[in-house]
Amino acid sequence: MARGWVGAALLLAAPAAAQAAGAFGGVELGAFRHSFDTDRVLRGNTKSDSATVFGLKGGYKGANSRIYGTVHLPRTEDDDHTAYWFNLAGDYLLPASGSLTPFAGANVGYYGYDIEDRYGSKDYGLTAYTVGLEAGVLFSLFQDEAEITYRYAFGLGSSDNGRGFDGDLRSVVSVTFGVNFGGGAGENGAAQ
């Protein structure tokens, strides 16, 4: 989990670094769902979990592409479930249509999920690498840039804590609304 805090601290510093040409930072809020293949059903007769998600990101935006990292911190309905998802993404910015700039890209990441037992110790833990696709649209929001993004990723190389059952991450899906600062924010290639 210490690696998670280091990644989060780096992305929190990204908005301050956004003064450099093309650098940007941002925040996201949205919905998140992760699904598992397990040899037992997780709490509530389900093999998936939904959450609201808060994300921080930072990266570089060029004329028709961008590359950035995102830390997603989902808040599940159960207080004893915790998750995190770190992504590195690259997007191609399609030609603008009016004030909208559609984009499509790919992402790779690292995912973690823990469930605590009723005594507060970790009952189940799962980590996995992820690879997936994303698409969305950028648009101007006052002096900044906003976006709506859909991400889908598959789990690869899952490992669990070996507490008597096996688990694999099947997929992670998020739909978010975000605001970006710096890096030409508000200048998404569309007519202003």
C-alpha positions as CSV (number, residue, x, y, z in Angstrom):
1,M,0.0,0.0,0.0
2,A,3.0,2.3,0.5
3,R,3.5,2.3,-3.3
4,G,0.0,3.6,-3.6
5,W,0.7,6.6,-1.4
6,V,3.8,7.4,-3.4
7,G,1.9,7.3,-6.6
8,A,-0.9,9.4,-5.2
9,A,1.6,12.0,-3.9
10,L,3.2,12.3,-7.3
11,L,-0.1,12.8,-9.0
12,L,-1.1,15.4,-6.4
13,A,2.0,17.3,-7.3
14,A,1.1,17.2,-11.0
15,P,-1.2,20.3,-11.0
16,A,1.7,22.4,-9.6
17,A,3.9,21.1,-12.4
18,A,1.2,22.1,-15.0
19,Q,2.9,25.4,-15.5
20,A,5.2,23.7,-18.1
21,A,4.0,23.8,-21.7
22,G,1.7,20.9,-22.3
23,A,1.7,19.5,-18.7
24,F,-1.7,19.2,-17.0
25,G,-3.3,17.9,-13.8
26,G,-6.9,17.1,-13.1
27,V,-9.6,15.4,-11.0
28,E,-12.3,12.9,-11.8
29,L,-15.5,11.7,-10.2
30,G,-17.7,8.9,-11.4
31,A,-18.9,5.3,-11.2
32,F,-16.7,2.2,-10.9
33,R,-17.4,-1.5,-11.2
34,H,-15.0,-4.5,-10.8
35,S,-15.9,-8.1,-11.5
36,F,-14.1,-11.3,-10.3
37,D,-13.8,-15.0,-11.1
38,T,-13.6,-16.7,-7.7
39,D,-14.2,-20.1,-6.3
40,R,-16.5,-18.6,-3.8
41,V,-19.1,-15.8,-3.9
42,L,-18.1,-12.5,-2.3
43,R,-20.3,-11.0,0.3
44,G,-24.0,-10.4,-0.7
45,N,-24.1,-13.3,-3.2
46,T,-22.1,-11.3,-5.8
47,K,-18.9,-11.7,-7.7
48,S,-18.7,-8.0,-8.5
49,D,-18.7,-4.7,-6.6
50,S,-19.8,-1.2,-7.6
51,A,-18.5,2.1,-6.1
52,T,-18.2,5.8,-6.6
53,V,-14.7,6.8,-7.6
54,F,-12.5,9.8,-7.1
55,G,-9.4,10.1,-9.4
56,L,-6.4,12.4,-9.6
57,K,-4.4,12.6,-12.8
58,G,-1.4,14.3,-14.4
59,G,0.4,14.1,-17.7
60,Y,1.3,15.8,-20.9
61,K,-1.0,17.0,-23.8
62,G,0.3,17.6,-27.3
63,A,-1.5,18.8,-30.4
64,N,-3.4,15.6,-31.2
65,S,-2.4,13.2,-28.3
66,R,-1.9,13.0,-24.6
67,I,-0.3,10.7,-22.1
68,Y,-1.1,10.7,-18.4
69,G,-1.3,8.7,-15.2
70,T,-4.4,8.4,-13.0
71,V,-5.0,7.2,-9.5
72,H,-8.5,5.9,-8.9
73,L,-9.7,5.6,-5.4
74,P,-13.1,3.9,-5.4
75,R,-15.4,4.2,-2.4
76,T,-17.4,1.0,-2.1
77,E,-20.7,0.7,-0.3
78,D,-19.2,-1.6,2.3
79,D,-16.7,0.1,4.6
80,D,-14.6,-3.0,4.9
81,H,-13.9,-3.2,1.1
82,T,-11.1,-1.0,-0.2
83,A,-9.8,-0.7,-3.7
84,Y,-7.3,1.3,-5.8
85,W,-6.4,1.4,-9.5
86,F,-3.3,3.1,-11.0
87,N,-3.4,3.8,-14.8
88,L,-1.0,5.0,-17.4
89,A,-3.0,6.0,-20.5
90,G,-2.4,7.3,-24.0
91,D,-5.1,9.0,-26.0
92,Y,-5.4,10.1,-29.6
93,L,-7.4,13.3,-29.9
94,L,-9.7,13.1,-32.9
95,P,-10.4,16.2,-35.0
96,A,-12.7,18.6,-33.2
97,S,-16.4,18.8,-34.0
98,G,-17.6,22.2,-32.9
99,S,-16.7,22.7,-29.2
100,L,-16.2,18.9,-28.7
101,T,-12.9,16.9,-29.1
102,P,-13.5,13.1,-29.1
103,F,-10.6,10.9,-28.0
104,A,-9.8,7.2,-28.0
105,G,-6.9,5.4,-26.4
106,A,-5.5,2.5,-24.3
107,N,-4.4,2.1,-20.7
108,V,-2.3,-0.2,-18.6
109,G,-2.5,-0.3,-14.8
110,Y,-2.2,-2.0,-11.5
111,Y,-5.3,-2.8,-9.4
112,G,-5.8,-3.8,-5.7
113,Y,-8.8,-4.9,-3.7
114,D,-9.1,-5.9,0.0
115,I,-11.9,-7.1,2.2
116,E,-11.4,-7.0,6.0
117,D,-13.1,-9.5,8.2
118,R,-15.2,-8.5,11.2
119,Y,-12.1,-8.3,13.4
120,G,-10.4,-5.7,11.2
121,S,-7.8,-7.9,9.6
122,K,-7.5,-8.6,5.9
123,D,-9.8,-11.5,5.0
124,Y,-9.2,-11.3,1.2
125,G,-6.8,-9.4,-0.9
126,L,-6.3,-9.4,-4.7
127,T,-3.9,-7.5,-7.0
128,A,-3.7,-7.6,-10.8
129,Y,-2.2,-5.8,-13.7
130,T,-4.8,-4.4,-16.1
131,V,-4.9,-3.6,-19.8
132,G,-7.8,-1.9,-21.6
133,L,-9.3,0.7,-23.9
134,E,-10.9,4.1,-23.2
135,A,-12.9,6.7,-25.1
136,G,-14.5,10.0,-24.3
137,V,-15.0,13.6,-25.2
138,L,-13.1,16.8,-24.2
139,F,-14.9,20.2,-24.0
140,S,-14.3,23.7,-22.6
141,L,-15.5,24.5,-19.2
142,F,-14.9,28.2,-18.4
143,Q,-11.1,28.6,-18.6
144,D,-10.5,24.9,-18.0
145,E,-11.1,21.7,-19.9
146,A,-13.6,19.1,-18.9
147,E,-14.0,15.5,-20.1
148,I,-16.3,12.5,-19.9
149,T,-14.4,9.2,-20.1
150,Y,-15.3,5.5,-20.3
151,R,-12.6,3.0,-19.4
152,Y,-12.7,-0.8,-19.7
153,A,-9.8,-3.0,-18.6
154,F,-9.2,-6.7,-18.3
155,G,-7.3,-8.2,-15.3
156,L,-4.0,-10.0,-16.1
157,G,-1.8,-12.0,-13.7
158,S,-4.1,-11.8,-10.7
159,S,-2.7,-12.9,-7.3
160,D,-4.6,-13.2,-4.1
161,N,-3.6,-13.6,-0.5
162,G,-4.2,-17.4,-0.5
163,R,-6.8,-17.5,2.3
164,G,-8.3,-20.8,1.1
165,F,-9.8,-19.6,-2.2
166,D,-8.6,-18.4,-5.5
167,G,-9.6,-15.2,-7.2
168,D,-8.9,-13.5,-10.5
169,L,-9.9,-10.0,-11.6
170,R,-12.1,-10.3,-14.7
171,S,-12.7,-6.6,-15.5
172,V,-12.7,-3.0,-14.2
173,V,-15.0,-0.4,-15.7
174,S,-15.3,3.3,-14.9
175,V,-17.3,6.2,-16.3
176,T,-16.1,9.6,-15.0
177,F,-16.5,13.3,-15.4
178,G,-13.2,15.2,-15.0
179,V,-11.8,18.7,-15.0
180,N,-8.2,19.3,-16.3
181,F,-6.0,22.3,-15.3
182,G,-3.0,23.6,-17.3
183,G,-1.6,22.1,-20.5
184,G,-3.7,24.2,-22.8
185,A,-6.8,23.5,-20.8
186,G,-9.8,25.2,-22.4
187,E,-7.9,24.9,-25.8
188,N,-8.9,21.4,-26.7
189,G,-8.5,22.1,-30.4
190,A,-12.1,23.1,-30.8
191,A,-13.2,26.5,-32.0
192,Q,-13.4,28.9,-29.0
